[in-house]
Amino acid sequence: MSTLTQTAPVAQSLLIIDDDTELTEMLQSYLQHSGYQVKVASDGNSGLEIARADNSIDLILLDVMMPGMDGFDVLKALRQTHITPVLMLTARGDDYDRILGLELGADDYLPKPFNHRELVARIKALFRRQALTSGARQQQDVSHNQVTLSVSRQIVTCHGEQLSLTGTEFGILHLLLVNAGSLVTKEDISDKVLGKPLQAYDRSIDMHVSNLRKKLAAAGDEEKIKTIRGAGYLFMLAS
């Protein structure tokens, strides 16, 4: 009697770039036990090489403080060619590191020292965000005020010029466009795009929207995203 065999799902692949070998060994063991494939690089240069060459990497855990090529340098170089989600590992209480990382295109940050369960929760939230963006591909393209977002091709143009957006920026812009002319709250953005409840004093949404504004402004002069103070954001319809 023949039996049907089921193929096990491929484990999601993580890359840890951190010079703290004791920490990376513990993280690698813990994350592998949690069901992930894990690769490790102990310096920025080798980490960047792996991130660029290995297309199977689904998410990168990137430490800020490393000798030589630090996390910011790695992120800047990586964002020139790749939109792989990046979770920055920053010093606790150092707002400058967090803000700069988000400005350079990081998707989220986690201050050290951190609880391993919180790390896994952040990783899962980033993968949920990817799934939401992928799900949007089944929807129709959307266009307002000289901005067109193609969900099928994952392309955004502004005044005919193609923009280079991270996955998080793409998700936020898509949510704003499908609700053009109406308020989109920070709670909605955090839940539907970031995949997590809005945290008090979390400035990550503000930084992602700021990055979006800069990229839109580079292709057109007029303001397209309006801040509704204390509430959220509104994508402006053409006047």
Backbone bond lengths (Angstrom), bond angles and torsions (degrees), N, CA, C in turn:
res aa  C-N    CA-C-N  psi(-1)  N-CA   C-N-CA  omega(-1)  CA-C   N-CA-C  phi
1 M - - - 1.463 - - 1.522 108.51 -
2 S 1.313 115.34 127.02 1.458 118.87 179.01 1.512 110.27 -82.46
3 T 1.285 116.49 150.12 1.468 122.11 178.45 1.510 109.02 -124.09
4 L 1.324 114.76 148.62 1.456 120.47 177.30 1.520 109.40 -81.49
5 T 1.303 115.83 135.66 1.464 119.85 176.82 1.510 109.21 -107.88
6 Q 1.300 115.86 141.83 1.456 121.60 179.08 1.514 109.15 -105.25
7 T 1.331 115.28 135.52 1.457 120.13 177.70 1.523 110.00 -84.79
8 A 1.307 116.75 125.50 1.465 120.43 179.76 1.522 109.69 -66.53
9 P 1.347 117.30 141.52 1.455 119.83 178.76 1.525 111.23 -62.82
10 V 1.316 115.96 145.10 1.462 120.39 179.22 1.522 109.30 -71.48
11 A 1.321 116.30 130.12 1.462 120.44 -179.51 1.522 110.18 -67.69
12 Q 1.312 115.65 142.97 1.462 120.21 177.41 1.526 109.22 -69.13
13 S 1.331 114.98 143.29 1.458 121.26 -172.13 1.529 111.43 -104.79
14 L 1.321 115.91 128.62 1.461 122.49 179.84 1.528 110.09 -115.28
15 L 1.333 115.21 147.13 1.462 121.27 172.54 1.520 108.53 -120.94
16 I 1.334 116.47 122.28 1.461 121.87 175.79 1.522 108.40 -99.97
17 I 1.336 116.70 124.50 1.466 121.50 175.73 1.517 107.31 -116.41
18 D 1.336 116.50 104.39 1.464 121.60 -174.62 1.529 108.31 -161.76
19 D 1.327 116.81 136.33 1.465 120.11 -178.11 1.528 113.18 -85.52
20 D 1.329 117.45 -3.55 1.464 121.83 178.25 1.529 107.95 -84.45
21 T 1.343 116.66 93.84 1.466 120.55 -173.12 1.527 112.52 -65.33
22 E 1.311 117.05 -34.61 1.469 119.51 179.41 1.525 109.83 -64.52
23 L 1.329 116.40 -43.34 1.460 120.12 179.54 1.528 110.85 -66.58
24 T 1.328 116.86 -45.02 1.462 118.90 -176.76 1.529 112.09 -65.07
25 E 1.326 116.86 -34.20 1.468 119.33 177.49 1.523 110.53 -64.68
26 M 1.344 116.73 -42.12 1.459 120.70 178.22 1.528 110.78 -65.98
27 L 1.350 116.38 -43.63 1.454 120.29 -179.63 1.522 111.35 -64.98
28 Q 1.321 116.15 -42.10 1.455 119.72 179.82 1.523 110.92 -59.55
29 S 1.324 116.58 -46.55 1.459 120.87 179.57 1.531 110.95 -62.72
30 Y 1.322 116.68 -45.18 1.462 121.06 -177.10 1.527 111.33 -66.03
31 L 1.331 116.50 -44.56 1.460 120.52 -177.19 1.530 111.72 -71.03
32 Q 1.332 117.03 -35.42 1.460 119.55 174.98 1.526 110.30 -64.53
33 H 1.318 116.23 -40.14 1.462 120.86 176.93 1.527 110.62 -64.26
34 S 1.356 116.77 -26.59 1.469 121.72 178.68 1.518 112.41 -84.36
35 G 1.349 117.08 0.42 1.453 120.47 173.56 1.509 116.76 103.89
36 Y 1.339 117.52 8.71 1.458 121.03 -178.90 1.528 111.31 -101.54
37 Q 1.335 115.71 150.88 1.448 120.61 166.26 1.530 107.13 -85.06
38 V 1.323 116.56 134.07 1.463 119.60 -173.17 1.524 111.14 -130.44
39 K 1.328 115.23 129.14 1.451 122.28 171.92 1.521 107.96 -115.95
40 V 1.331 115.75 152.86 1.464 120.55 -174.37 1.523 110.24 -130.95
41 A 1.320 115.98 138.22 1.468 122.91 170.82 1.518 107.64 -127.42
42 S 1.322 116.91 135.28 1.465 120.96 -173.70 1.529 113.36 -95.59
43 D 1.335 117.81 2.69 1.470 120.31 176.71 1.524 108.80 -152.88
44 G 1.322 115.76 163.92 1.450 121.14 -174.51 1.508 114.37 -64.46
45 N 1.330 117.33 -41.62 1.462 120.96 -177.43 1.530 112.18 -61.99
46 S 1.331 116.22 -50.18 1.462 118.95 -179.00 1.520 111.11 -68.40
47 G 1.346 116.22 -34.65 1.461 119.76 177.43 1.517 111.68 -62.88
48 L 1.331 116.69 -42.08 1.461 120.87 179.19 1.532 110.50 -64.83
49 E 1.323 116.34 -40.27 1.469 120.17 178.90 1.528 110.92 -60.63
50 I 1.341 116.24 -44.85 1.464 120.22 -179.94 1.532 110.20 -64.95
51 A 1.337 116.12 -44.80 1.468 120.56 -178.04 1.522 111.77 -61.27
52 R 1.323 116.49 -35.55 1.463 120.30 -179.60 1.524 112.47 -78.31
53 A 1.333 116.56 -34.66 1.468 120.36 -172.75 1.521 113.52 -89.39
54 D 1.324 117.78 -27.66 1.463 121.44 -173.57 1.527 109.85 -101.12
55 N 1.316 116.37 102.43 1.466 120.68 -178.71 1.521 113.66 -75.52
56 S 1.331 116.83 -3.47 1.465 119.40 179.40 1.532 112.08 -85.55
57 I 1.337 117.57 -9.37 1.462 120.54 -179.14 1.517 109.64 -67.56
58 D 1.337 116.77 122.64 1.466 121.72 -178.99 1.515 113.05 -95.19
59 L 1.338 117.64 -25.60 1.464 121.23 -176.42 1.517 109.13 -160.27
60 I 1.332 115.62 144.93 1.467 121.01 -178.07 1.520 110.22 -118.54
61 L 1.328 116.37 130.28 1.463 122.96 170.66 1.518 106.31 -98.60
62 L 1.320 117.08 115.07 1.460 121.70 -168.84 1.524 111.39 -122.84
63 D 1.328 115.72 116.30 1.464 121.21 176.98 1.525 109.90 -75.76
64 V 1.319 116.50 145.21 1.468 120.73 179.40 1.520 110.87 -80.28
65 M 1.325 117.29 -52.80 1.457 121.70 -171.80 1.525 111.56 -86.89
66 M 1.325 115.63 98.94 1.465 121.84 175.13 1.521 108.10 -137.62
67 P 1.330 117.87 144.64 1.473 119.95 178.07 1.525 110.79 -67.76
68 G 1.323 115.78 152.59 1.464 119.60 -179.54 1.508 110.26 75.00
69 M 1.306 116.84 -115.68 1.459 122.36 178.95 1.528 109.31 -82.85
70 D 1.343 116.48 105.68 1.465 118.81 -176.88 1.530 110.74 -81.84
71 G 1.333 115.24 -179.91 1.452 120.01 -176.08 1.516 113.76 -61.59
72 F 1.331 117.33 -36.00 1.461 120.45 178.69 1.524 111.10 -64.53
73 D 1.325 116.73 -42.63 1.471 120.56 178.49 1.529 110.51 -62.68
74 V 1.331 116.53 -41.79 1.466 120.59 178.59 1.523 110.09 -62.01
75 L 1.337 116.12 -45.80 1.460 120.29 -177.68 1.528 111.49 -63.92
76 K 1.327 116.99 -43.74 1.469 120.35 178.89 1.522 110.98 -60.27
77 A 1.325 116.79 -44.48 1.464 120.52 -179.77 1.532 110.95 -67.61
78 L 1.319 116.91 -41.10 1.458 121.20 -177.88 1.522 111.26 -65.23
79 R 1.329 117.04 -41.08 1.462 120.59 -175.78 1.536 112.91 -69.56
80 Q 1.303 118.34 -10.40 1.457 120.27 175.51 1.522 111.82 -70.10
81 T 1.332 116.21 -24.04 1.470 119.48 -175.56 1.525 114.59 -133.28
82 H 1.336 118.56 -19.56 1.466 120.67 -172.67 1.527 111.56 -129.32
83 I 1.342 115.70 147.15 1.468 120.74 175.98 1.533 110.61 -113.42
84 T 1.326 117.00 20.93 1.468 121.29 177.33 1.528 109.80 -52.98
85 P 1.336 118.99 129.88 1.466 120.53 179.56 1.532 111.59 -56.51
86 V 1.335 116.06 138.37 1.459 122.13 -178.63 1.522 109.73 -127.22
87 L 1.329 115.51 126.41 1.458 122.69 173.57 1.525 107.15 -106.53
88 M 1.337 116.19 111.83 1.459 120.98 -178.23 1.528 110.45 -80.94
89 L 1.332 116.12 138.25 1.461 122.55 174.63 1.514 107.04 -104.30
90 T 1.333 116.63 111.92 1.463 121.58 -171.54 1.521 111.34 -117.15
91 A 1.339 114.90 166.21 1.461 120.51 175.87 1.520 109.19 -71.63
92 R 1.321 116.36 137.41 1.460 120.06 -178.63 1.526 110.35 -61.13
93 G 1.318 115.69 132.89 1.456 121.29 176.32 1.510 114.52 81.92
94 D 1.329 118.54 -0.71 1.461 120.81 -178.97 1.528 109.06 -94.55
95 D 1.342 115.62 89.62 1.463 120.37 -178.17 1.516 111.73 -64.26
96 Y 1.330 117.15 -31.03 1.469 119.92 -178.16 1.525 110.20 -60.36
97 D 1.327 117.21 -45.63 1.462 121.07 -179.77 1.523 110.76 -60.96
98 R 1.320 116.75 -42.57 1.458 120.27 -177.19 1.524 110.77 -66.62
99 I 1.321 115.89 -46.42 1.463 119.98 -178.47 1.519 111.06 -64.83
100 L 1.335 116.88 -44.66 1.458 119.80 -179.69 1.527 110.63 -63.41
101 G 1.326 116.74 -41.46 1.456 119.98 178.87 1.520 111.81 -59.70
102 L 1.335 117.08 -43.55 1.460 121.04 178.54 1.522 111.24 -66.29
103 E 1.337 116.49 -38.61 1.466 120.17 178.22 1.525 111.19 -62.45
104 L 1.322 116.41 -33.77 1.464 120.97 -177.81 1.529 112.58 -83.79
105 G 1.334 116.59 -4.97 1.461 118.33 175.27 1.518 116.09 113.31
106 A 1.352 118.03 11.53 1.470 119.15 174.50 1.524 109.18 -67.78
107 D 1.326 116.66 149.82 1.455 120.82 -179.25 1.523 112.63 -90.17
108 D 1.310 117.50 -27.65 1.455 121.42 178.98 1.520 107.48 -163.00
109 Y 1.333 116.00 171.04 1.457 120.39 177.60 1.520 109.45 -141.61
110 L 1.322 115.36 156.12 1.456 121.56 178.39 1.523 107.80 -141.45
111 P 1.340 117.39 120.08 1.469 119.41 -178.72 1.523 112.61 -75.56
112 K 1.339 115.33 141.13 1.460 121.64 173.97 1.529 109.58 -85.75
113 P 1.330 118.39 149.92 1.472 127.37 -10.75 1.528 110.30 -74.36
114 F 1.317 116.96 152.79 1.460 120.38 -177.25 1.523 110.09 -131.35
115 N 1.315 114.72 158.45 1.460 121.40 174.91 1.526 108.63 -79.06
116 H 1.322 117.98 134.32 1.461 121.03 -177.63 1.533 112.19 -60.34
117 R 1.321 117.03 -31.82 1.457 120.29 178.84 1.522 110.36 -68.82
118 E 1.336 116.51 -35.80 1.466 119.27 176.72 1.523 110.25 -66.62
119 L 1.335 116.78 -38.44 1.462 120.04 177.67 1.520 110.54 -59.58
120 V 1.324 117.41 -46.84 1.465 120.47 179.48 1.526 110.38 -62.94
121 A 1.335 116.80 -37.53 1.468 120.17 178.19 1.529 110.66 -63.15
122 R 1.342 117.61 -41.01 1.467 120.96 177.83 1.529 110.86 -65.53
123 I 1.321 116.68 -41.34 1.466 120.84 178.76 1.526 109.88 -61.68
124 K 1.319 116.92 -46.01 1.461 120.69 179.56 1.524 110.78 -62.31
125 A 1.336 117.05 -38.24 1.467 120.75 178.68 1.521 111.05 -63.18
126 L 1.335 117.36 -40.54 1.462 120.73 177.99 1.524 111.54 -65.90
127 F 1.320 117.17 -38.44 1.462 119.53 177.79 1.531 111.28 -70.29
128 R 1.329 117.90 -33.48 1.468 120.07 174.75 1.520 109.75 -64.38
129 R 1.330 115.95 -38.13 1.467 121.14 178.24 1.529 109.65 -61.68
130 Q 1.327 116.45 -43.23 1.468 120.19 177.25 1.526 111.02 -61.31
131 A 1.333 116.36 -41.40 1.460 120.35 -179.05 1.519 110.99 -64.54
132 L 1.338 116.88 -38.71 1.459 120.41 177.74 1.520 110.89 -63.76
133 T 1.329 116.10 -41.88 1.468 120.18 178.82 1.516 110.51 -65.46
134 S 1.331 116.56 -40.95 1.463 119.98 179.14 1.525 110.41 -65.55
135 G 1.336 116.36 -37.42 1.456 119.80 178.15 1.508 112.56 -63.96
136 A 1.332 115.36 -30.01 1.461 119.73 -179.98 1.517 111.78 -66.13
137 R 1.337 116.79 -17.89 1.462 119.63 -178.45 1.521 112.32 -65.03
138 Q 1.336 116.48 -19.82 1.449 119.34 179.46 1.527 111.12 -82.40
139 Q 1.310 118.34 -8.47 1.439 122.15 -178.03 1.529 110.56 -90.22
140 Q 1.331 114.80 168.31 1.448 120.12 -179.86 1.530 110.99 -73.73
141 D 1.330 115.08 155.61 1.456 120.02 173.29 1.527 108.88 -64.95
142 V 1.316 115.63 155.43 1.464 119.95 -177.94 1.522 109.09 -133.07
143 S 1.338 116.72 143.17 1.458 121.01 -176.68 1.527 110.74 -146.35
144 H 1.324 115.77 129.72 1.466 122.10 175.76 1.522 108.81 -149.44
145 N 1.317 116.30 142.05 1.462 122.53 169.71 1.526 112.36 50.84
146 Q 1.333 116.26 47.98 1.456 123.91 176.46 1.531 113.88 70.03
147 V 1.328 116.73 11.52 1.468 121.01 175.50 1.527 108.39 -113.73
148 T 1.321 116.49 125.81 1.465 121.48 178.87 1.524 109.20 -121.50
149 L 1.314 115.32 129.81 1.465 121.17 179.12 1.520 108.00 -117.44
150 S 1.316 115.45 117.76 1.458 121.54 178.34 1.522 108.88 -96.82
151 V 1.332 115.82 107.25 1.460 119.34 -177.81 1.524 111.37 -74.01
152 S 1.322 117.22 -26.85 1.460 120.13 -179.12 1.522 111.71 -73.43
153 R 1.347 116.29 -34.92 1.471 120.47 -178.19 1.528 112.59 -104.29
154 Q 1.350 116.67 -4.58 1.466 121.23 -178.81 1.534 110.49 57.97
155 I 1.334 115.87 46.65 1.461 122.44 -178.56 1.522 109.35 -126.11
156 V 1.331 116.43 140.00 1.462 122.63 175.18 1.523 108.84 -123.88
157 T 1.333 116.18 132.87 1.464 120.41 174.19 1.517 109.38 -123.99
158 C 1.326 115.74 146.87 1.461 122.56 175.91 1.518 107.44 -129.42
159 H 1.333 116.81 118.43 1.468 121.79 -174.68 1.530 110.64 53.10
160 G 1.329 115.86 37.05 1.453 121.49 177.38 1.513 115.53 83.70
161 E 1.327 117.51 -5.88 1.464 121.52 -179.55 1.523 110.07 -97.50
162 Q 1.323 117.18 127.13 1.464 120.93 -178.99 1.520 110.83 -74.03
163 L 1.332 115.73 134.48 1.455 122.03 -179.51 1.526 110.50 -102.54
164 S 1.311 115.86 149.64 1.461 122.14 175.71 1.524 107.98 -102.51
165 L 1.334 116.41 106.06 1.457 121.79 -177.41 1.522 111.27 -115.48
166 T 1.316 115.94 149.46 1.458 120.13 170.42 1.523 108.47 -74.50
167 G 1.329 116.36 167.69 1.454 120.02 178.57 1.520 112.06 -60.46
168 T 1.328 117.04 -37.58 1.462 120.92 179.46 1.517 110.81 -67.37
169 E 1.327 117.08 -44.45 1.468 120.82 178.80 1.526 110.31 -62.16
170 F 1.323 116.75 -40.97 1.463 121.39 178.44 1.530 110.10 -60.08
171 G 1.327 116.12 -46.01 1.458 120.02 -179.08 1.516 112.74 -63.13
172 I 1.336 116.61 -41.96 1.470 120.24 179.39 1.523 110.46 -65.55
173 L 1.339 116.50 -45.13 1.459 119.87 -179.61 1.526 110.83 -62.81
174 H 1.331 116.92 -40.60 1.462 120.02 178.29 1.520 110.85 -60.05
175 L 1.330 117.47 -44.41 1.464 121.00 179.85 1.524 110.84 -63.99
176 L 1.339 117.69 -40.12 1.462 121.17 178.74 1.528 111.43 -67.05
177 L 1.328 116.82 -39.76 1.461 120.53 -177.38 1.529 112.31 -69.11
178 V 1.316 117.50 -42.41 1.472 119.14 -179.22 1.526 110.71 -70.04
179 N 1.331 116.52 -15.09 1.468 121.34 175.80 1.527 111.18 -114.85
180 A 1.338 117.02 26.25 1.469 122.05 -176.38 1.521 110.94 -52.85
181 G 1.335 115.65 135.11 1.454 121.64 -178.38 1.505 114.23 86.69
182 S 1.334 117.30 -5.72 1.468 121.57 -179.89 1.526 110.05 -124.90
183 L 1.311 115.03 153.79 1.460 121.02 178.91 1.524 110.92 -67.59
184 V 1.331 115.65 134.02 1.466 122.43 169.70 1.516 106.55 -115.50
185 T 1.311 117.60 116.95 1.458 120.90 -175.48 1.523 111.68 -76.02
186 K 1.317 115.31 158.62 1.462 119.60 175.75 1.524 110.84 -63.27
187 E 1.329 116.24 -32.97 1.461 119.83 177.71 1.521 110.75 -61.65
188 D 1.351 116.50 -41.55 1.465 120.38 178.67 1.522 111.08 -65.09
189 I 1.338 116.32 -43.12 1.465 120.09 -179.85 1.520 110.17 -62.52
190 S 1.329 116.54 -45.68 1.456 120.13 -178.60 1.521 111.10 -62.84
191 D 1.332 116.49 -42.11 1.463 120.85 -177.16 1.525 111.97 -73.70
192 K 1.337 117.16 -47.83 1.467 120.96 -171.23 1.521 113.85 -86.13
193 V 1.340 116.89 -25.62 1.461 119.22 -177.96 1.528 111.89 -108.85
194 L 1.336 116.61 -48.75 1.461 119.49 -178.40 1.527 112.20 -80.02
195 G 1.341 116.36 -19.21 1.453 119.83 176.78 1.508 114.41 74.87
196 K 1.346 117.22 27.35 1.457 120.59 179.83 1.521 108.90 -153.69
197 P 1.346 117.98 156.98 1.459 120.11 177.29 1.531 110.74 -64.90
198 L 1.332 116.01 149.75 1.456 120.33 178.34 1.518 109.95 -66.15
199 Q 1.339 116.44 129.83 1.450 122.18 179.28 1.528 109.89 -97.37
200 A 1.314 116.44 143.01 1.465 120.40 176.43 1.525 109.91 -61.62
201 Y 1.332 115.61 136.43 1.466 123.09 177.36 1.534 113.35 67.04
202 D 1.329 117.18 14.42 1.467 120.35 177.35 1.523 108.89 -82.14
203 R 1.334 116.49 117.86 1.458 121.30 -176.55 1.524 112.81 -98.46
204 S 1.318 117.35 6.46 1.465 119.35 -174.29 1.525 112.01 -62.77
205 I 1.343 117.74 -39.44 1.468 119.59 179.17 1.520 110.20 -63.15
206 D 1.340 116.86 -43.63 1.463 120.38 178.61 1.524 111.11 -58.10
207 M 1.324 117.07 -39.94 1.453 120.46 -178.14 1.527 110.93 -71.21
208 H 1.326 117.48 -39.99 1.468 119.77 177.71 1.526 110.83 -63.45
209 V 1.334 117.01 -41.98 1.465 120.53 178.70 1.522 110.23 -67.00
210 S 1.334 117.29 -38.47 1.466 120.80 177.30 1.529 110.30 -60.64
211 N 1.322 116.95 -42.93 1.467 120.41 177.21 1.525 110.93 -61.74
212 L 1.339 116.17 -41.96 1.462 120.45 177.89 1.529 110.89 -60.12
213 R 1.316 116.26 -45.46 1.466 120.73 -179.50 1.530 111.04 -58.61
214 K 1.327 116.11 -43.71 1.465 119.94 -178.97 1.529 110.83 -62.43
215 K 1.324 116.83 -42.16 1.463 120.29 -177.96 1.530 111.14 -70.44
216 L 1.329 117.27 -37.65 1.462 120.66 176.49 1.523 110.73 -68.22
217 A 1.340 116.11 -40.18 1.458 120.42 -178.67 1.524 111.80 -65.98
218 A 1.333 116.59 -30.81 1.468 119.93 179.84 1.526 111.27 -66.28
219 A 1.345 116.66 -22.26 1.462 120.44 -179.32 1.527 112.82 -105.22
220 G 1.320 117.67 -6.60 1.462 122.13 179.95 1.509 109.95 -165.91
221 D 1.315 117.18 145.21 1.469 120.32 -171.28 1.527 114.01 -79.59
222 E 1.338 117.60 -32.36 1.460 119.04 -170.39 1.529 112.01 -76.93
223 E 1.338 115.17 151.40 1.460 120.78 177.71 1.525 109.61 -70.04
224 K 1.314 116.20 136.82 1.463 120.46 -179.39 1.520 112.76 -118.49
225 I 1.324 117.73 -27.37 1.466 121.11 179.73 1.530 108.27 -115.05
226 K 1.312 115.89 118.55 1.467 121.88 -178.34 1.524 110.13 -102.05
227 T 1.311 115.92 134.20 1.467 120.49 175.85 1.524 109.72 -85.14
228 I 1.317 116.42 127.43 1.465 121.94 172.19 1.522 105.91 -100.21
229 R 1.332 115.99 100.92 1.467 121.02 -168.99 1.527 111.89 -53.85
230 G 1.323 113.85 130.12 1.454 120.83 177.89 1.516 114.66 76.82
231 A 1.351 117.30 1.25 1.464 119.11 -176.25 1.525 112.71 -126.81
232 G 1.350 117.03 -53.99 1.456 119.13 -177.60 1.515 111.20 166.13
233 Y 1.339 116.02 -138.47 1.464 120.89 -173.72 1.521 110.66 -137.33
234 L 1.335 113.83 158.97 1.459 121.11 -179.47 1.510 108.95 -139.50
235 F 1.334 116.45 126.24 1.477 119.48 174.18 1.514 107.37 -83.17
236 M 1.325 116.11 123.15 1.457 122.01 -171.82 1.528 111.02 -80.82
237 L 1.324 115.00 133.78 1.462 120.88 174.11 1.521 109.49 -76.56
238 A 1.307 116.59 155.50 1.472 120.84 179.94 1.526 109.20 -63.01
239 S 1.320 116.60 137.62 1.467 120.99 -179.62 1.523 111.16 -79.38
